[in-house]
Every structure is written in structure tokens, then in C-alpha cells.
């Protein structure tokens, strides 16, 4: 997940290596205590040393083949709600529900001595169905809507959740809607291939029959999750999106500018289900038997759902509209040095915001200074030789030059594309370049791509050194995507971004 937390990170923290920690057992938080009923939650023997996070080779077959391999591969989105890693801890509704399924399955099969294990494989949401069909996973848990279009490609379990509504969500300054027809001619930002997009397309057919302009459907960056999109709506970056009502209600508790149009649903009577290849009916049947006792509506199912979908206490902080108004003031020096060192100026702005909130007066307790949180000793040393970083121009110059140096010194492999050079350098800016290259080596041994940050090196970073660096890069990328969207949205209307 790539959620927004304002974490002020220090510059140039160098590490000599990564230690692989032996993790004998992870205790799952007890989410099954309801009205005095308690379940033992220390049973799940999770050993991260045996964890294989990558796709590996394609494998097909049904539950009997998986029993022979003693593994069931679960494709999950890497996000707060479904599955996250923080060193020894694993959390998310997918992690807890599938761990319960694993326990139930082993009890039913009575396998000895080695039991079957659920292998969690975090992947980009847009790739879940293709990867499942190509044999890189055995099931998927991703809050996926059961639709006729998807049933042609994959099989679904019995519903894990029913009676959901997909609703339009706007911001406080977005045009007000009384009916869905009021969306005619408006822009709505949706994930490509999502059930939301399908519902919007159906709405456009209805509008066309009424002689009205269609809704203008804009596709979102595939790395953005629901909470990131809602944050963009809340901050006025984009005018409208769509989301399941329960999630909109959850995030609206920390995003006060959201306007939920729950009285005019885009789609209703929606059901979620677990997803399977069409060659695994026995696995699907086992899941159905499990869900009959554990889906939403049961004691345990309700407990899990309430923990992750109804509880706002664990939700992160968000940024505000002021974030974007600061950018124009600093645009000139960011553009100047981004052009000199051949970097994306908006990514640099996003980095400066993450480091300091774009506050040049900020000095950390380690002595890091200004917008880019640069140590004076580093800026003045070889090969930078930049002094007086208390001035905005010199500070941005030093941070930008250091980013260029990180890329040129550590991330020159031709297999790394330009975006991932920058993302890996951001991770190195936060955690140290030696640390990041050690993480890349571990990623390769775990079947992940060492040249891709999201869903690859990112996962190993969370596993080995915790969530700080992954949140750091994620927050920067989220802000970057948001400002790009804001720039486009304003440009389409011929408006100039105002401080």
C-alpha cells in the first residue's frame, strides 16, 4: 500500500549490509475476540527465511497437485488493507483470512509431517488475473468484484462479502451531483479494467440514450491504491472517482473534504469473491467450505472486516491542499537543477516535500538542513562542493546533485528504466546506497526483479529493514502522481495553478 504518511527522513544514512533475521513465529493480532469469544492466534508458524515472494515458475493443477508441493500461492495487492510487511510483522485482511484458511485446510487434510503452506505473493492489482491464468498463482484475494466479464476468464468462490455499493466520490470543490446524469461531461478517474470502469461505461450508454454527453473516463496510475486516489479527491487534485461505499466511509473519517454520493450508487448489490483458475475446482470447493463459516456475516468474518474496514484508528495522516500551493513558489530552482542533472523536477519536488514539507527553515536533530534535508558536511565535500545550503537555491542544488550521483554510481544497469533508477535512488537517499543494493541482491534470490522498486525490491525492504524506506518512496511517488494529475486537470481547463 502505498499510503500517505509524513515521515521526515535523514539524508545519507549508510549501512554496510543487511542481516537476515531468523523469525520463528509471528503472532497474528487477535481479531477474533468478540463478545467474550476468543480464538488462539499464535498458531501461525510464519518463517520469513522460507518466504518466496516472487512469481517463480508457472505451475498449474488443482488442490491435489498443491498438496504434493505443500504450497498454495496467493496473489495479493500490497496495500494497508490486504497485505503489508514490516520486518517480522505481516498484516492485512488477506493475510489473516488466508492464514485461517491454511489452518483449516491442514486440519482437514491431516498432512504429516509437513503441512501445506500459503505463500503470499504481492503483485500489482492490474496483473492479478493475467498472472493467475498464466499459472503464477493458485488463488487471489484482492477484494475483487464478481462480474460476468471476469467469470469468462476465472472462477470465483461463493461471495466473501455481499450487498456492496460502488459510489461516486467527489471533493468539497467538485461540482455537486443530484443524479448520476449530472456526471455528464465531467471527468472521473478510475482504475483501468476495474469494475468501477465497467459501471461508468454502462452509465455512458444510458447517458447516450438520453442524448447527454458521456462521462469522461480517465485512467489512473496503476501503482495508486484506493486510499491514494481518495486522497487526491480529498485534496482537489481530481474531481471524481468511484469506490466501494464501505471504504469511502472508512477513509472519509480522515479525509474531511470527501463527498460521498451514496444515495445515487454507480452500481449496487456487488459481491466480492476469492479468485481461481478454471483448472482448480477442488481448491475452489475447499475455499467455499471455508467461507461458509468465515465470510462476512459470521463471527470471525465480521471481526476481520470490522478490524480493517470499519476501524479508522490505524489510518495514516494525509496531506492538505497547502501542499500543492507551495510548489509554484519553488518551481524555478527545481526546474533549473532538474534540467542540469537530467532528472524529473516533479519527483524532486515530491522528494523535497517528503523530506521537509518544502520548509527551508527546517533543521533536523542530526543537522540536516532545508528543503532537501542535506548535511552541510556532505554538500561541501567531494564531488559536490556546494556551500551555504541554508539558501534555497543551493539546498535544492545539493539535493539534486546528490540524487544524480546516486544514480550514476549505483544504478547504472541497462536493465533499470529511468523511473526505477530514480525510485531506487530515492530509497538510497533514505536508507543508504549500500543497503539498497544488498536488498536488490536478496530480491533476486527470492524470485523478485532487482531492477524494479514497486512490488519487488520494495517488498524486500519492508521485510528486512522495516516500513520507513518503503513509506518514504511510496509517499514521494504518490505526491508525484498527484501533482501530475493536478497539472493535467488544471491544464485541461486552461487554468493556471495558483499559490
Order of alpha helices (4+ residues) and beta strands (2+ residues): alpha-beta-beta-beta-alpha-beta-alpha-beta-alpha-beta-beta-beta-alpha-beta-alpha-beta-alpha-beta-beta-alpha-alpha-alpha-alpha-beta-beta-alpha-alpha-alpha-alpha-alpha-alpha
